[in-house]
């Protein structure tokens, strides 16, 4: 039984993905920020390369991608977030609209997540 399960697991790992979803780059993104202390939210509409302030955070949008032919589909945004008065970045990477907790920014006062990509 164990040998059978091991063979199935190895076959699954060795099998290439059925298909990789093609994506299109957006010209920007809509992000949502949450100030946890008072519960206030703010939507930030940003273009690629733009830096916006949200509270003490500086958020730079590097890229936003969505499924090819489906602008309303799941957005993936690459961003870098730093905090005023603190060295370095507190978040650098990709966030996924449908799974914001998958690669979330860890901050005691603020939350930021991607809602959707925008096009010109």
Secondary structure, 3 states (H helix, E strand, C coil): CHHHHHHHHHHHHHCCCCCCCCEEECCEEEEEEEECCCCEEEEEEEECCCEEEECCEEEEEEEEEEECCCCCCCCEEEEEEEECCCCCEEEEEEEEHHHCCCCCCCCCCEEEEEEEEECC
